[in-house]
Amino acid sequence: MNADQAERPLLPLRPELRGEVPYGAPQLDVPVLLNVNENPYPPSAAITEDIGRSVAQAASSMNRYPDREFLELRGALASYLARESKVSLASEQIWAANGSNEVMLHIMQAFGGPGRTAMSFTPTYSMYAEYARDTHTTWVVGERNDDFSIDVTRAVADIERVQPAIILLTSPNNPTGTALASDVLTAILEAAGRVRVDGSPAVVVVDEAYAEFRRESVPSALELLSEYPALAVTRTMSKAFAAAGLRLGYLAASRDFVDALRIVRLPYHLSAITQAAALAALRHSDELLGQVAQLRAERDRTVQWLRQRKVDGVALRVADSDANFVYFGQFADRHAVWQGLLDRGVLIREVGPDGWLRVSVGTRDEMDAFFSALVEVAGV
């Protein structure tokens, strides 16, 4: 601390935020970026031209506030889900915001808060705990099995003991890639229905950010919406849609659930520019999703390759993945492996339990570069 800083009075930061640092995966300029689960294939010139025209048209009335309810976009998202998951939803059952991160924050604002608890099962997405912290919601986690699945008996017991207002599930799970078994989800939904928070059951949120990458035998939680009114399913255009820069996440739920989120959203939270770009992207959904099958195949090749590797005579552990990333370990010094890969121009992610690393699935050339670098660094 320099002299000028020492003379300044401290800011009245909330006590629980002191010592905290902003969330952020490293953003580094290296040849092979495999750390934040992006789609490596950029949109075509035809798509970018359509988005550009749509944005230009929206900009012509930028002096006016955007459509606050954005029902056209919500209808387009419902139409996409009907094609993708064969589930019919009304526009009013869809909500959208600036990434599924903001959707999750809306959920915490609406159903969490002081005196209420949100729970999930670790390891899982690290931002969930921060959403809880930022809304003064108590955060509780249950443990996953050694293979990163959820033990249904233990999960139900945890829910009955904790009595959470919000239960966050992720399928496929981040960072492990593990899909949520249908019987586990149903049991958790039934347990949530027996919870009483101010006389109401718990809400269950299934985060399906990576759903488009799941294997064909894995169902979507969307199929259960009509049966469980306290269930919500979140999706995003950041991953399979190759639109991470768009920042458009969305949710499907009952009308009552969506109406609760409308109470806490900021006025005009979704800009006219974002709405126009998202609608244009959805017009090209088939093309934008055209590389999903190839990325699935590359994921499966990566899992197979890693499972054939050994470190000091011990086979690597590799989690089953239904996402566009692969979780593998265990390394005595994972940071040294991460740094060695970075030194060779390959950026992956240190996340979750010690010893484990996560690699996003890129192009075939990018994955070959990752394989070569890992052999050099870890001797696998």
N, C-alpha and C positions, 0 to 999 in steps of 0.2 A: 504494500500500500504506500503510495507516495504522500507527500505532505499535504497536497491539495485535497486528496481523498480523505485523509485523516481529519481535516478540518470540517468536512461536510457532515451534517447530521445524517444518521442512518434513516433510510426510508421505512415507513411503517408496514413492511411486508408481513403478510400473514405468517404466524409462527410456523405452520406446517410447510410453508414454501421456502423457509430459510435453508440455504445449503443445497437446494434443488437446482438442477440445470435443465435447460430446454431439451425436449425430445429431438433427436435427429440422428439418422443413420449417416455415416460419412458420405459426402458428395465430393468425390475425387476424380480428376481427369486422368483416367488410365484406359488402356486399349480395350480391356474386357471387364464390363460392368455387370456383375452377377450378385448384387447384394440387396436389392430392394424389390425383387419379384416383378419387375416390369416385363411387358411383352417386348422382345427385342426387335420386332418388325414394325417399322414406321408405316403410317398410312400412305396410301398411293397418292399420286398427284391429283387424280380425279376427286378423291375424298377431300383433300386439303383445299382444292378449288371450290368445292361445294360448301365446305365450312366457311371459307373466306367470303363467299357471296352472301351466305346467311348472316354472318357477323356484320358485314358491311350494311346489310339491310337493317339489322337491329340497331346499328350505330346511328342510323339516320334519325332515329327518334330517341337518342340517348338523353335528351333533355327531360324526358318523362321517366317516372319510376317504372320498373319492370312489372310484369304481371305477378301480383303477389301470390296467387294460388297456382299458377303455372299448370293448369289442367291439361293443356295440350301436351306438354312434356310428360306429365303423369300418365296420360292416356297412351302415349307412345311407349313408355316403359312397360305399362301393363300389356300392351300388344306384344312386345318382345318376350315377356315372361310367358305369355300364352303359347308362343311358338317354341320357346326353349324348354319349358317344364310342363307344358300341357295343362296349366292351371289358369282358369279364367278369373280375372279380377277387374273391378271397376276402377276408374281413374281415382276416385276418392279413397281407395284402399292403398294408394301409393304415396309415398313421401320422398322428397329428394332434398339434398343439401350439398354443401361444398365438400365433397368426399364423404365416405361412410363414417369418417371420424366425426364430422359435425352431426350426422344422424345419431351416432352413439351418444354424443354429448346432449342432444335434445332428449334422448331417452332418459339419461341420468337426471336431467333437469326436471323432467315431467314426473318421474316415478321414484327418484332417489331423494337425497337431501338429508339434513340433520335428523338423527334418530332412525334412519333407515339404512339397510344393508344391501350391498350388491355382492354377488359371489360368482366365482368361476372355478376352473380346475387347471392347475399349473402343471407344466409350462404352457402358457398361452400368450396371446398378444399383449405386449408390455404396456400399451397405451390404456388398456382397460382400467388399471389401477390409477392412472393419472386422471381419467374422466371422473372416477369416484372421488379422488382427492379434491379436484377442482369444484365439485358440487357438494362438498361436505358429506359425502356418503361413505359409510363404513365399508371397507373392502375386506372380504374374506375369501380365501382360496382353499379348495380341497385338492388332494394329490391325485395325479394320474397313475395308472399302472406302469410297470417297467417298460412296456411296449407303447406307452403314451395313450392307450385307450382309457376309457372311464369305467371304473368298477361300479356297476349299477347299484348294488346293495349299499356300498359305502356312500355313493352320491346321494341316494335317497335319504339315508340316515343323516348326512350332513345338512341337507335341505330342511329336514324336520327339526334338527337341532338349532340351526341358524335362523330360520324363518326370514329369509331374504325377501326384499321387495322386488329385486331384479336378479335373474339368473342369466349369465352370459355364456353361451356355448359357441364354439367355432367349428365349422365343418366345411372344407378341410381345415384342420387346426393349424394356426401359425404360432410357432415356427416348425412344427413337426410334420405337417402334411397329412395328419391322420384324419380320416373321415369318421363321423359320428355314427355309430350303429343305430339302426332304426328302433330296436327294442330299448336301447338306452334312452334315446330321445323321448319315446313314449312314456317310459317310467318316470323320467324327470318332469314331463308335462303333467302327469297325474299327481306327482308329489307337489308340484307348484300349485296345483289346484286346491290342495289341502292347506296350504299356507294361508294365514290370515294377517294382513297388514292393514290396519284401520278398517277391518271388515272385508277386505278384498284379497283375492289370491295374488300370488307373485306373477310378474310378467316374465316370460322366457324369450330371450332374443337369440336367434341362431344367425351367426355371422357367416354368410356364404360368399365372402369376397372372392374366393377362388373356385366357386361352384362349377363354372364352365369347364374346368380342367378335370373334374371328377370322372372316374370310370363309369361306363354306361350302366353298370349294375347298382350304382349308388344313387338312391333317390334324393330329391330335394325336400327340405322341410316345408317348402311351399305347399306341398300336397296335404299338409295337416292344418292349414289355416282355417278352413271352414269348420273344423272340429274343435279347435282350441282358440277361443277369441282373445286370450291373453298372450298368444304367440305372435312374434314378429320375426321376419326374415330380412336381413340386410344384404344388399349386393353393391357392386361398384362397377364403374366403367374404366377403372384404372388398370385392371389386370388383363383379362382376356380381350377386352375391347381396344387395347393398345392406346388408351387415352388417359394415361396418368397425369399429363399436363392439363387436362380439362378440369379435373377436380369435381367429379360428379358421382356421388354415392346416393343410394336410394334404399327404400324399405317397403315391404309389403306386409300388411296387417289388416285388422278389422278397421272399419270406419271410425269406431270409437277410439281405438289406439292412435290412429293418425290425427284425429281431432285433438287429442291430448298434446301431441307434439306441436300442433299449430298454435297452442297457447304460449309455448315457451320460445318459439323461434323469434329471431330478430325481424323487424319489419323489412320486407323486400330483401330477404337474405340471399336469394338466388338471382344474380344479375341477368339482365336481358342478353348480354353477350354469352354468358354460360348457357342459358336456355337455348339460344339460337344454335350454338355450336353442338350442344348435346342432341338436339333434334336432327341436325344434319348428320351427325355420326350415326344415329339410330337408323337413318335411311339407308346406311351402308353396312348394317350390322353383319350381313352374311360375309362381305369381303373382309371386314375388320376381324371377324372371328375365324377367318379362313386358315390361319396358321395354328389353331388350337390343336388339331389332330397331330400335326407335326411336333408341336411342343410336348404333347403327351408322350409321343414315341421317343423323343429325346430325353424326357424325364425317365422313362422306363429303362432306356439304355444307360443313363447315368446311375440309376439304382443298381442295375446289374453289374456295371463296371466297378462301382465302389464295393459291392459285396464280395468281389473277387480279390480285394486288396487286403494286405495285412500290414500292421505296424508292430515291429519287434516280435513277429511271429503270431500276433493275435489279430484275428479278422476284425475289420471295421464293422461297427454296428451301423445299420442304415434303416431308418424308419420307412414303413410303407407310406407312399405318398399319393394323394389324389389332387395335388396342387401343381403349381408350376415351379416348385423348388424341392430340394432334397435335403434332409437333415441327417447328418452323419457324425460319428465319433467312435471311440472316445480317445482324445489325445491328452497326454500328460501335460502339455503346454500348448493349448489351442491358440493362444495369442502369437506364439512363435510361428505356428503354421500359417495363421492369417497374415502375419507380417511377411513371411517368406513368399506367399502367393502375391501379395501386393508388390513386393520388390520385383516380381516377374510380370507385373502388369495385369494381374487378375485380382479383382476386388470381390470378396464374398462377405459373409456376415458372422460375427461372433454374437450369439444370442442364446438365451435359455440356459440350461444347466451347464456347469463347468465341464469342459472337455468336448463339447459339441459345437459343430459349425453348420451353417446353412448356406447352400449354394442355389441361386436362382437358375432356372433353365434358360439358356440362351440359344443362339444358332448352333448348328453342328460344329462349325469352326471354333466358336467361342468355347464350347464344351470340350473340344479336343485340346484347346489351349489350357483349360483348367486341368484336364487330366495330366498333361505333360508337366505343368507346373507343380501339381501335387506330388507326382513321382519324384521330382527333383527335391522338393522341400521335405517331404515326410518319408521318402524311401518306400512308398507303398508298392 
